[in-house]
């Protein structure tokens, strides 16, 4: 394609596209972190339940531990 026929991208459009890409990456990162947090919490609860069952301990009084 000859240079005079190439589509010129305005700086404002480029900045907007960059911002949108960054916002998308941040949203994906936050979603991934939330998923990891949920998986970690589920793993902790399963391990805690196995320990309590093995030791015959009663469940903790404060479930937020």
C-alpha positions as CSV (number, residue, x, y, z in Angstrom):
1,X,0.0,0.0,0.0
2,X,1.5,3.4,-0.9
3,X,2.3,5.6,2.1
4,X,-0.3,8.3,1.0
5,X,-3.1,5.7,1.2
6,X,-2.2,4.5,4.7
7,X,-4.8,5.4,7.3
8,X,-3.5,8.1,9.6
9,X,-4.3,7.4,13.3
10,X,-4.8,10.5,15.3
11,X,-2.9,10.8,18.6
12,X,-6.2,11.1,20.5
13,X,-7.4,7.8,19.0
14,X,-4.2,6.1,19.9
15,X,-4.3,7.3,23.5
16,X,-7.9,6.1,23.8
17,X,-7.0,2.7,22.5
18,X,-4.1,2.5,24.9
19,X,-6.3,3.4,27.8
20,X,-8.9,0.8,26.8
21,X,-6.2,-1.8,26.5
22,X,-4.8,-0.9,29.9
23,X,-8.3,-0.9,31.5
24,X,-9.0,-4.4,30.0
25,X,-5.7,-5.8,31.3
26,X,-6.4,-4.3,34.8
27,X,-9.9,-5.8,34.8
28,X,-8.5,-9.2,33.7
29,X,-5.8,-9.0,36.5
30,X,-8.4,-8.2,39.1
31,X,-10.6,-11.0,38.0
32,X,-7.7,-13.4,38.1
33,X,-6.7,-12.3,41.6
34,X,-10.3,-12.7,42.8
35,X,-10.3,-16.3,41.4
36,X,-7.0,-17.1,43.1
37,X,-8.4,-15.7,46.4
38,X,-11.5,-17.9,46.2
39,X,-9.4,-21.0,45.3
40,X,-7.0,-20.3,48.2
41,X,-10.0,-19.8,50.6
42,X,-11.6,-23.1,49.5
43,X,-8.3,-24.9,49.8
44,X,-7.8,-23.5,53.4
45,X,-11.3,-24.6,54.4
46,X,-10.7,-28.1,53.0
47,X,-7.4,-28.5,54.8
48,X,-8.8,-27.1,58.0
49,X,-11.8,-29.5,57.8
50,X,-9.4,-32.5,57.3
51,X,-7.2,-31.4,60.3
52,X,-10.3,-30.9,62.5
53,X,-11.6,-34.3,61.5
54,X,-8.3,-36.0,62.1
55,X,-7.8,-34.4,65.5
56,X,-11.4,-34.6,66.5
57,X,-11.4,-30.9,67.2
58,X,-14.6,-28.8,67.2
59,X,-14.9,-26.2,64.5
60,X,-13.5,-22.8,65.4
61,X,-15.9,-20.4,67.1
62,X,-14.8,-17.5,64.9
63,X,-15.3,-18.6,61.2
64,X,-13.4,-15.6,59.9
65,X,-10.1,-17.1,61.1
